[in-house]
Amino acid sequence: MSRDELRQLVRTVPDFPSSGIQFRDITTLLAHGEGLSASVDMLAEMAADLGATKVAGIEARGFIFGTALALRLGVGLVPIRKAGKLPVECIGEDYALEYGEARVELDPSIIESDDKVLVVDDLLATGGTALAAVRLLRRAGADVAHALFVIDLPELNGAKALAEEGITTHALIDFAGH
């Protein structure tokens, strides 16, 4: 399956969550067995030479791709959770949303001093969530240099924001607009 065929499996929902937004919905890609498998295969090809010892999946859709990628690479998964979801002592990182703030958290005890962690999520927009995950992982002692996404919305400059933090981004497909 080609990247163009993957792009066709992503549903665009106009004016969601507000007028003028073109929401890129991966539900249709996830429901397509061949497309889901191909997207994980392509992510694994991108990650093959990056030397990751763990994959960090960002809640929630990043868990889907992160877990599949970790399995393909034979490494562990580091869940980056929304605030208040972890039953153990954790560290957190706040980040800005369009209308307010959010927080991601991590159990730092699952990071080893020599871990090279690859961040994975479904979509890169402004990069706020991914940047929070990178900062959190680094505070826990991880070496983080790469982030993989299924979709990039380049006009929102998330890759540029991550590059300013020393993160190289890789995406399977991109969409113009937002």
C-alpha positions in Angstrom: 0.0 0.0 0.0 1.3 3.4 -0.9 1.3 6.6 1.1 -1.2 8.1 -1.2 -3.5 5.1 -0.5 -3.0 5.7 3.2 -3.9 9.3 2.7 -7.2 8.3 1.1 -8.1 6.2 4.2 -8.0 9.3 6.4 -11.5 10.9 6.6 -11.7 14.7 6.6 -14.5 16.1 8.7 -15.1 19.8 7.8 -15.8 22.4 10.5 -14.9 20.2 13.4 -14.4 21.1 16.2 -15.0 24.6 15.0 -15.8 26.4 11.8 -12.9 26.5 9.3 -11.1 23.4 10.7 -10.6 20.4 8.5 -10.4 17.6 11.1 -8.2 14.6 9.9 -9.9 11.6 11.4 -7.8 8.4 11.5 -10.7 6.2 12.7 -11.2 5.1 9.1 -7.5 4.2 8.7 -7.6 2.3 12.0 -10.6 0.3 10.8 -9.0 -0.7 7.6 -6.8 -3.8 8.3 -4.5 -3.5 5.4 -4.1 0.3 5.9 -3.4 -0.1 9.6 -0.8 -2.8 9.0 0.8 -0.8 6.2 1.1 2.3 8.4 2.7 0.4 11.2 5.1 -1.3 8.7 6.1 2.1 7.3 6.6 3.6 10.8 8.8 0.6 11.6 10.9 1.1 8.5 11.4 4.8 9.5 12.4 3.7 13.0 14.6 0.8 12.1 17.9 2.7 12.2 17.1 5.2 15.0 18.4 2.9 17.8 15.4 3.3 20.0 15.3 1.2 23.2 11.8 2.3 24.0 8.8 3.9 22.2 6.8 6.6 23.9 3.1 6.6 22.9 1.1 9.7 23.6 -2.4 9.1 25.0 -4.7 8.2 23.4 -4.2 7.5 19.7 -0.4 7.4 20.1 -0.9 4.3 22.3 -2.3 2.5 19.2 0.7 3.2 17.0 3.2 3.3 19.8 2.3 -0.2 21.0 2.3 -1.7 17.5 5.7 0.0 16.7 7.2 -1.2 20.0 6.1 -4.7 19.3 7.6 -4.5 15.8 10.9 -3.1 17.1 11.0 -5.5 20.1 11.3 -2.7 22.6 9.1 -1.5 25.6 6.4 1.1 25.5 6.4 4.2 27.6 2.9 5.5 28.0 2.6 9.3 28.1 -0.6 9.8 30.1 -3.1 12.5 30.6 -3.1 14.0 34.1 -4.4 12.0 36.9 -4.3 8.6 35.2 -1.2 7.1 36.9 -1.6 5.3 40.3 2.1 5.9 41.2 4.3 8.9 41.9 4.8 10.6 38.5 6.2 13.7 36.9 4.2 16.0 34.7 4.5 18.7 32.1 2.0 21.4 31.3 1.4 22.7 27.8 -0.8 25.2 26.1 -3.9 24.3 24.1 -5.9 26.5 21.8 -8.3 27.3 24.7 -6.4 26.7 28.0 -3.8 24.2 29.2 -3.4 20.5 29.6 -0.9 18.2 31.3 0.9 14.9 30.4 2.5 12.7 33.0 5.0 9.8 33.2 6.1 7.3 35.7 9.9 8.1 35.7 10.8 4.8 37.2 10.3 3.1 33.8 13.1 5.2 32.2 16.6 3.7 32.3 19.7 6.0 32.2 20.7 4.7 28.8 17.2 4.7 27.1 16.9 6.2 23.7 13.2 6.9 23.4 11.3 7.4 20.2 8.1 9.6 20.5 5.1 8.4 18.5 1.7 10.0 17.9 -1.0 9.9 15.3 -0.9 13.6 14.3 1.5 16.5 14.4 -0.2 19.9 14.4 1.4 22.7 16.5 3.6 20.3 18.3 2.5 21.3 21.8 1.7 17.8 23.1 4.8 16.2 21.5 7.0 19.0 22.9 5.5 18.3 26.4 6.2 14.6 26.0 9.8 15.3 24.9 10.5 17.6 27.8 8.9 15.1 30.2 11.0 12.2 28.9 14.2 14.2 29.0 13.5 15.2 32.7 13.1 11.5 33.4 16.6 11.0 31.9 15.8 9.7 28.4 17.7 10.6 25.3 15.1 11.8 22.8 16.0 12.9 19.3 13.2 11.6 17.0 9.4 11.7 16.8 7.2 9.8 14.4 3.7 10.7 13.3 1.2 9.2 10.9 0.0 12.6 9.8 1.7 16.0 9.7 -0.1 19.3 9.2 2.9 21.3 8.1 1.2 24.7 8.0 0.8 24.5 11.8 4.6 24.4 12.2 4.8 21.5 14.7 7.9 20.1 13.0 9.6 23.4 13.2 8.8 23.7 16.9 10.1 20.2 17.6 13.3 21.0 15.5 14.0 24.0 17.8 14.1 21.4 20.7 16.5 19.2 18.7 13.9 16.7 17.6 13.8 15.3 14.0 10.3 14.5 12.9 9.2 11.9 10.5 5.6 11.5 9.1 3.9 9.1 6.8 1.6 11.6 5.2 0.8 15.3 5.3 -2.2 17.4 4.6 -2.4 21.0 3.6 -4.5 23.3 5.7 -5.7 22.7 9.2 
